[in-house]
Amino acid sequence: MKFLKKMMQVGLTVFFFGLLATSTVFADDADSEGWQFVQENGRTYYKKGELKETYWRVIDGKYYYFDPLSGEMVVGWQYIPAPHEGVTIGSSIRQDVAFRPDWFYFGQDGVLQEFVGKQVLEAKTATNINKHHGEQYDSPAEKRVYYFEDQRSYHTLKTGWVHDKGHWYYLQEDGGFDSRINRLTVGELARGWINDDSTWYYLDPTTATMQTGWQYLGNKWYYLRSSGAMATGWYQEGSTWYYLDAQNGDMKTGWIYVDNTWYYLRSSGAMVTGWFQVNGKWYYAYNSGALAVNTTVGGYYLNYNGEWVQ
């Protein structure tokens, strides 16, 4: 399902941006005569006379981006949407870069940082994104880990699962065309509970590493398989059976009614078999854990509630 959703999003993206490409005017970067960097009021522009460059531009083999409205050169974290119909983009810009909305990181000199893999950078926060060269702002002291795609993806932030030094991490995804997704979270390390393709996982709140095994969270026990997936329903560990809520995954104790059958789980969550006593009354559970009712076991009669009738 998730794969199909991704493919639909990719298909729509290709179709949409394909339409844009048919009406986009391209300016060759070789036509650089007369173009130069200009400082005006503390801001940096790339100009030819009074003409200001906007959007993407390759200059001396390096990638720059200029604000579509003001023409100011950008720095730091930038979320760059797809260009609108009719914009001018240097022809040496790879079209899948120019047309792909995504997060990019530019140095203080305006050059696109072509990162690959793991990087420790200033935190991507609401106060330090979409800045222009010369704009004063306090660079956040907080540093965060980010992962960038390989060269085939042109140095944009990686999302989804990533394996690093023996641990699994989850990087927040962009939500495709879902405008409700906060773009700031894209590429950030997820923590706590996440749902990926209808499966729940838990990532340590401090280290962001994917957890496995028994976890005590919010005063409830959960079991996370070796894949990290939260277990639901019956779960066997050694010779002991446990029952984890079919929806929430929390371990159940006491009486439970599953598939028209009663079972009893100790305070440890372990399913009971054989004779057992609850609130002064005796019951019997078969090897399957199912409660014996309306029957005789070893000469003892058990009523419709499963209680031994003396």
Secondary structure, 3 states (H helix, E strand, C coil): CHHHHHHHHHHHHHHHHHHHHHHCEEECCCCCCCCEEEEECCEEEEEECCEECCEEEEECCEEEEECCCCCCEEEEEEEECCCCCCCEEECCCCHHHHCCCEEEEECCCCCECCCCEEEEEECCCCCCECEECCCCCCCCCCEEEEEECCHHHCCCECCEEEEECCEEEEECCCCCCCCCCCHHHCCCECCEEEEECCEEEEECCCCCCECCEEEEECCEEEEECCCCCECCEEEEECCEEEEECCCCCCECCEEEEECCEEEEECCCCCECCEEEEECCEEEEECCCCCECCCEEECCEEECCCCCEEC
